[in-house]
Amino acid sequence: MIPARKHRWFNAWFAAHARSRIHGAFGAVLARGVEAARALSAEAPLLLVANHSSWWDPLVILHVSQHLLGADGYAMMNADNLRRLPFFALVGAFGVDLDLPADGTAAIRYAARLLDRPGRVVWIFAQGQERPSDERPLGFRAGAAQIARVARRARVLPVALRYELAGEERPRLYLAIGEPVAAPLGPREPAAARAPEQAAAPRAPRGTEAVRAAQELAVTAELDRIHRAIGKAAGAAGLPLDVDGFRWIHRASPSLVGRAAERLLAHWTRPREPLTPRLPGGRRGDRS
């Protein structure tokens, strides 16, 4: 396992770089559940379990942790990728070799130790690799569930990410953060033994597989929520400020140069007189 080597100043700079890249690449960023997650982060550490569908995901979660949640963020990363891109360790990434059981065990314990205080979040892409956001089932691995069972102080939130091309030049980024996933009780553990912030959460079935299934179901529900919002936005004029609970937190200004060029081209190519259709061979066709 490769531990994180988080550097405060590099993290601040790279998070600002990530935000700039996101704002430059996407026409809009629409989010739901950010305010509730930020408030919860002030009360307890958060384990954020997300789908993984794009190269953009690491930059997005860095931006979300730093600028939207205001939290001290960490994330599990494939060890091979972290060796290839070691600067991610400076922004909180820790590496795990998914093919080595001992490495996985060490990473689970490491993540649980990180989740020891409010204001700290750990991200897990539970699929372990990039997969299409509309694939069902999502195919979550057990790592996030095992961390949830060990890190008893942490609250588990499902996170859905989707990148959507719409009726504009640049794609849209959708982010949905759901309600806390029920915290499991360990064997012979009374409800009174749970952390105070978990005491009110409904009891989930025991066992890592049950926890994994509950996490996957919760993330799937948030992806479905995004899908419904996209359908509603498609029928609206422009981009409404609020679509099914999603509010846009970034909206790119339209390109004045591009709009002017479009109008100029339309003016130049507009027919000056009614066209008469011609049939093959050069004969004029019927105007009707």
C-alpha positions, 0 to 999 in steps of 0.5 A, a space after each residue: 500500500 502507498 500512503 498519502 503524502 498530503 501537502 497543504 500548499 500543493 493541495 490548495 494549488 492543485 484543487 484550484 487547478 482542478 476547478 479551473 479545468 472543470 469550469 473550462 471544460 463543462 458548460 454547467 455543473 449541477 449538484 444536489 445534496 452538497 449543503 447537507 453533506 457539508 453540514 454533516 461533515 462538520 459533525 462526523 467524518 464522511 466515507 463517500 462512496 461513488 461510481 467511477 465513469 470518467 477520467 475527470 472523476 479524480 479532479 471532480 472529487 478534489 474540487 468537491 472536497 476542497 471547495 464545495 464541502 470545505 473538507 480535508 479530503 483523501 481518496 483510494 487509488 489504484 497503486 499502479 496509477 499512483 506510481 505513474 502519477 505520484 503527485 496525486 499522493 500530495 492531494 490525499 490519494 493513497 494507493 492499493 493493489 487490488 490483486 493483493 489481499 494483504 494490500 487491500 487489508 492494509 488500505 482498509 485499515 489506513 482508510 479507517 484511521 483517516 476517518 477519525 475526526 469531523 471535517 475529514 472525508 475519504 472517497 472510494 470508487 467502489 467499482 475499482 475501475 471506470 465503467 459506464 454510468 448506465 451499466 447495471 448492476 454497478 458491480 461494487 467491490 467489497 472494499 468500501 463496505 469493509 471500511 464502513 464496518 471498521 470506521 464506526 464513527 464515519 457516516 457513509 454517503 452515496 455519490 453519483 457522477 455523470 457527464 452529459 452532452 446536451 443541446 449546447 457546445 460543452 457537456 454538463 456535469 451532474 453531481 448527486 450526494 444522497 442521504 446517509 446509508 444505514 450503519 451496520 451493527 457488528 456481531 452482538 453490538 447493541 444499538 447503544 454502543 454505536 457512535 451518537 451520530 449513528 444512533 438514529 440511523 436505521 439498522 442495516 442487515 449484518 455482513 459485508 455483502 449486505 453493506 456492499 449491496 446497500 451502498 450499491 443500491 444507494 448510488 444507483 438511486 442517485 444515478 437514477 435521480 440524475 437521469 430523471 433530472 436530465 429528462 426534465 431539463 431536456 424539455 425546458 427552455 434553456 437551463 433552469 436554475 433548479 431541476 428536480 433538486 439539482 442547482 447549477 453551481 457553475 454556468 459557463 458564459 456563452 462564447 460571444 465570438 462563437 455566437 457572432 461567427 454563427 450568425 455571420 455564417 448564417 447570414 452569408 449562406 442564407 438563400 437570396 431568392 426562393 430555390 427551385 428544386 432540380 431533378 437529375 439531368 438538370 430539369 426543373 422540378 415541380 415547385 409545389 
